[in-house]
Amino acid sequence: MTTDKTSPDLICLGALAGSYGVRGEVRLKSFCAEPSDIAEYSPLSTEDGSKSYPVTLTRAIKNGFAARIGGIETKEEADALKGLRLYAPRDRLPALPDDEFYHADLIGLDVVDTGGTLLGRVRAVMDHGAGDLLEIAPPGQTNTVLLPFTLEAVPTVDLDAGRIVADPPEGLF
């Protein structure tokens, strides 16, 4: 997921990975649990909300979708948007069960151990296919630590208190 410091009212749903073909289509990477759902939240906006783009998926391709973005007609215009992250307002997204979280809600939370000692702050949430990992920046260190985001390693996420209680494997921190 993303490490962007966006408004808590915006959730990053995808990113553009350049052009697809020569007629203005883009390569779209979806960050949604069900990747094709990204089109249901159209129009999507830039991080600052200054631009809004209607999104229409045209077909599935390797690592995402080919899509039409409103106002983009040429390969050059599509290439110029490479790397652009697309956001939707939180109120347009479904409510989550108590044991699920949007990655954007976890980024920036303090991580403490079961004794209350500060272990660091969540810098990013990553998913490499085998489950989510929390990238944690320990205080005063430049290296980060990857903590599996499992019930065993992370028994408590308290969004109201702005913290995560972790029980990391021995020797991780």
C-alpha positions as a LaTeX table, in Angstrom:
\begin{tabular}{lrrr}
\hline
Residue & $x$ (\AA) & $y$ (\AA) & $z$ (\AA) \\
\hline
Met1 & 0.00 & 0.00 & 0.00 \\
Thr2 & 0.95 & 3.63 & 0.13 \\
Thr3 & 3.07 & 5.76 & 2.40 \\
Asp4 & 1.41 & 8.95 & 1.24 \\
Lys5 & 0.43 & 11.46 & 3.90 \\
Thr6 & $-2.96$ & 12.23 & 2.44 \\
Ser7 & $-6.10$ & 13.56 & 3.98 \\
Pro8 & $-7.66$ & 10.84 & 6.13 \\
Asp9 & $-10.78$ & 11.36 & 4.02 \\
Leu10 & $-9.02$ & 10.05 & 0.87 \\
Ile11 & $-7.97$ & 6.46 & 0.27 \\
Cys12 & $-5.50$ & 5.53 & $-2.47$ \\
Leu13 & $-7.17$ & 2.95 & $-4.70$ \\
Gly14 & $-4.69$ & 2.65 & $-7.55$ \\
Ala15 & $-1.86$ & 4.05 & $-9.61$ \\
Leu16 & $-1.19$ & 4.62 & $-13.29$ \\
Ala17 & 1.77 & 2.71 & $-14.73$ \\
Gly18 & 2.02 & 4.49 & $-18.10$ \\
Ser19 & 0.35 & 4.08 & $-21.44$ \\
Tyr20 & $-1.15$ & 0.95 & $-22.95$ \\
Gly21 & $-1.10$ & 1.01 & $-26.72$ \\
Val22 & $-1.18$ & 4.17 & $-28.82$ \\
Arg23 & $-4.76$ & 5.41 & $-28.40$ \\
Gly24 & $-4.60$ & 6.97 & $-24.94$ \\
Glu25 & $-5.35$ & 3.94 & $-22.77$ \\
Val26 & $-3.41$ & 3.62 & $-19.51$ \\
Arg27 & $-2.05$ & 0.75 & $-17.46$ \\
Leu28 & $-3.89$ & 0.84 & $-14.15$ \\
Lys29 & $-2.74$ & $-0.96$ & $-11.00$ \\
Ser30 & $-5.61$ & $-1.48$ & $-8.56$ \\
Phe31 & $-5.04$ & $-1.62$ & $-4.80$ \\
Cys32 & $-8.61$ & $-2.81$ & $-4.11$ \\
Ala33 & $-9.20$ & $-6.21$ & $-2.45$ \\
Glu34 & $-11.20$ & $-7.13$ & $-5.57$ \\
Pro35 & $-9.10$ & $-5.34$ & $-8.22$ \\
Ser36 & $-11.92$ & $-4.70$ & $-10.71$ \\
Asp37 & $-13.90$ & $-2.82$ & $-8.04$ \\
Ile38 & $-11.74$ & 0.25 & $-8.68$ \\
Ala39 & $-14.02$ & 1.27 & $-11.55$ \\
Glu40 & $-17.03$ & 1.37 & $-9.21$ \\
Tyr41 & $-15.49$ & 4.30 & $-7.32$ \\
Ser42 & $-15.06$ & 6.43 & $-10.45$ \\
Pro43 & $-14.40$ & 9.31 & $-10.76$ \\
Leu44 & $-11.09$ & 9.11 & $-8.93$ \\
Ser45 & $-9.06$ & 12.15 & $-7.97$ \\
Thr46 & $-5.47$ & 13.23 & $-7.48$ \\
Glu47 & $-4.03$ & 13.30 & $-3.96$ \\
Asp48 & $-4.81$ & 16.99 & $-3.51$ \\
Gly49 & $-8.25$ & 16.64 & $-5.11$ \\
Ser50 & $-7.44$ & 19.25 & $-7.76$ \\
Lys51 & $-8.23$ & 16.91 & $-10.68$ \\
Ser52 & $-10.82$ & 14.22 & $-11.09$ \\
Tyr53 & $-10.76$ & 11.45 & $-13.67$ \\
Pro54 & $-13.60$ & 9.19 & $-14.79$ \\
Val55 & $-12.17$ & 5.65 & $-15.05$ \\
Thr56 & $-13.42$ & 2.88 & $-17.35$ \\
Leu57 & $-11.71$ & $-0.51$ & $-17.39$ \\
Thr58 & $-11.32$ & $-1.86$ & $-20.91$ \\
Arg59 & $-9.65$ & $-5.23$ & $-20.24$ \\
Ala60 & $-7.50$ & $-7.16$ & $-17.79$ \\
Ile61 & $-3.77$ & $-7.19$ & $-18.58$ \\
Lys62 & $-0.73$ & $-8.51$ & $-16.75$ \\
Asn63 & $-0.42$ & $-6.80$ & $-13.34$ \\
Gly64 & $-3.59$ & $-4.75$ & $-13.70$ \\
Phe65 & $-5.97$ & $-3.33$ & $-16.26$ \\
Ala66 & $-5.98$ & $-1.36$ & $-19.45$ \\
Ala67 & $-8.27$ & 1.59 & $-18.80$ \\
Arg68 & $-9.64$ & 4.79 & $-20.25$ \\
Ile69 & $-9.14$ & 7.91 & $-18.17$ \\
Gly70 & $-11.40$ & 10.87 & $-18.93$ \\
Gly71 & $-9.62$ & 13.58 & $-20.92$ \\
Ile72 & $-6.69$ & 11.37 & $-21.96$ \\
Glu73 & $-6.69$ & 10.78 & $-25.72$ \\
Thr74 & $-3.07$ & 10.16 & $-26.75$ \\
Lys75 & $-0.19$ & 7.88 & $-25.81$ \\
Glu76 & 1.84 & 10.94 & $-24.80$ \\
Glu77 & $-0.88$ & 12.19 & $-22.44$ \\
Ala78 & $-1.14$ & 8.69 & $-20.90$ \\
Asp79 & 2.65 & 8.46 & $-20.48$ \\
Ala80 & 2.69 & 11.86 & $-18.77$ \\
Leu81 & 0.44 & 10.46 & $-16.01$ \\
Lys82 & 2.75 & 7.53 & $-15.18$ \\
Gly83 & 3.04 & 7.19 & $-11.41$ \\
Leu84 & $-0.11$ & 9.19 & $-10.68$ \\
Arg85 & $-1.95$ & 7.76 & $-7.67$ \\
Leu86 & $-5.75$ & 7.81 & $-7.77$ \\
Tyr87 & $-7.92$ & 8.40 & $-4.70$ \\
Ala88 & $-11.54$ & 8.10 & $-3.66$ \\
Pro89 & $-13.28$ & 9.73 & $-0.70$ \\
Arg90 & $-13.52$ & 7.40 & 2.29 \\
Asp91 & $-17.29$ & 7.86 & 2.48 \\
Arg92 & $-17.68$ & 6.19 & $-0.95$ \\
Leu93 & $-15.89$ & 3.04 & 0.26 \\
Pro94 & $-17.57$ & 0.20 & 2.15 \\
Ala95 & $-17.36$ & 0.00 & 5.92 \\
Leu96 & $-14.97$ & $-2.71$ & 7.08 \\
Pro97 & $-15.48$ & $-5.42$ & 9.69 \\
Asp98 & $-13.79$ & $-4.85$ & 13.06 \\
Asp99 & $-10.79$ & $-7.01$ & 12.17 \\
Glu100 & $-10.01$ & $-5.34$ & 8.82 \\
Phe101 & $-8.33$ & $-2.00$ & 8.14 \\
Tyr102 & $-7.53$ & 0.27 & 5.26 \\
His103 & $-3.74$ & 0.47 & 4.88 \\
Ala104 & $-3.99$ & 4.26 & 5.03 \\
Asp105 & $-5.40$ & 3.98 & 8.58 \\
Leu106 & $-2.38$ & 2.00 & 9.79 \\
Ile107 & 0.35 & 4.23 & 8.36 \\
Gly108 & 1.68 & 6.61 & 10.99 \\
Leu109 & 0.41 & 4.64 & 14.01 \\
Asp110 & 2.76 & 4.08 & 16.93 \\
Val111 & 3.70 & 0.45 & 17.58 \\
Val112 & 4.23 & $-0.61$ & 21.20 \\
Asp113 & 5.06 & $-4.00$ & 22.64 \\
Thr114 & 2.79 & $-5.78$ & 25.12 \\
Gly115 & 4.61 & $-3.99$ & 27.96 \\
Gly116 & 3.93 & $-0.54$ & 26.46 \\
Thr117 & 7.48 & 0.14 & 25.18 \\
Leu118 & 7.56 & 2.09 & 21.93 \\
Leu119 & 8.91 & $-0.07$ & 19.10 \\
Gly120 & 8.44 & 2.49 & 16.34 \\
Arg121 & 5.93 & 3.92 & 13.89 \\
Val122 & 4.28 & 2.26 & 10.90 \\
Arg123 & 5.88 & 3.65 & 7.74 \\
Ala124 & 4.11 & 1.44 & 5.18 \\
Val125 & 1.97 & $-1.64$ & 4.74 \\
Met126 & 3.20 & $-4.12$ & 2.14 \\
Asp127 & 1.62 & $-7.16$ & 0.56 \\
His128 & 3.97 & $-9.40$ & $-1.39$ \\
Gly129 & 1.40 & $-12.17$ & $-1.79$ \\
Ala130 & 1.92 & $-14.16$ & 1.39 \\
Gly131 & 0.17 & $-11.69$ & 3.70 \\
Asp132 & 0.57 & $-8.12$ & 4.83 \\
Leu133 & 3.74 & $-6.83$ & 6.46 \\
Leu134 & 4.03 & $-3.67$ & 8.55 \\
Glu135 & 7.17 & $-1.67$ & 7.82 \\
Ile136 & 8.08 & $-0.13$ & 11.16 \\
Ala137 & 10.63 & 2.65 & 11.68 \\
Pro138 & 12.16 & 2.22 & 15.17 \\
Pro139 & 12.93 & 5.52 & 16.94 \\
Gly140 & 16.40 & 6.89 & 16.21 \\
Gln141 & 17.21 & 4.28 & 13.55 \\
Thr142 & 17.43 & 4.53 & 9.78 \\
Asn143 & 16.73 & 0.83 & 9.15 \\
Thr144 & 13.17 & $-0.44$ & 9.26 \\
Val145 & 11.74 & $-3.69$ & 10.58 \\
Leu146 & 9.11 & $-5.81$ & 8.81 \\
Leu147 & 6.50 & $-7.24$ & 11.15 \\
Pro148 & 3.96 & $-9.80$ & 9.89 \\
Phe149 & 0.46 & $-8.33$ & 10.18 \\
Thr150 & $-1.05$ & $-11.42$ & 11.78 \\
Leu151 & $-3.22$ & $-11.82$ & 14.86 \\
Glu152 & $-0.33$ & $-13.56$ & 16.60 \\
Ala153 & 2.21 & $-10.76$ & 15.98 \\
Val154 & $-0.29$ & $-7.88$ & 16.14 \\
Pro155 & $-3.01$ & $-8.75$ & 18.66 \\
Thr156 & $-4.42$ & $-5.21$ & 18.95 \\
Val157 & $-5.01$ & $-2.31$ & 16.56 \\
Asp158 & $-6.51$ & 0.68 & 18.37 \\
Leu159 & $-7.25$ & 3.35 & 15.77 \\
Asp160 & $-8.87$ & 5.64 & 18.35 \\
Ala161 & $-5.71$ & 5.64 & 20.49 \\
Gly162 & $-3.50$ & 5.81 & 17.38 \\
Arg163 & $-1.47$ & 2.75 & 18.27 \\
Ile164 & $-0.82$ & $-0.89$ & 17.53 \\
Val165 & 0.10 & $-3.38$ & 20.25 \\
Ala166 & 2.57 & $-5.91$ & 18.88 \\
Asp167 & 3.96 & $-9.17$ & 20.22 \\
Pro168 & 6.87 & $-9.55$ & 17.77 \\
Pro169 & 8.88 & $-12.74$ & 17.41 \\
Glu170 & 11.90 & $-12.88$ & 19.73 \\
Gly171 & 14.87 & $-10.91$ & 18.41 \\
Leu172 & 12.98 & $-8.99$ & 15.71 \\
Phe173 & 13.50 & $-5.61$ & 17.37 \\
\hline
\end{tabular}
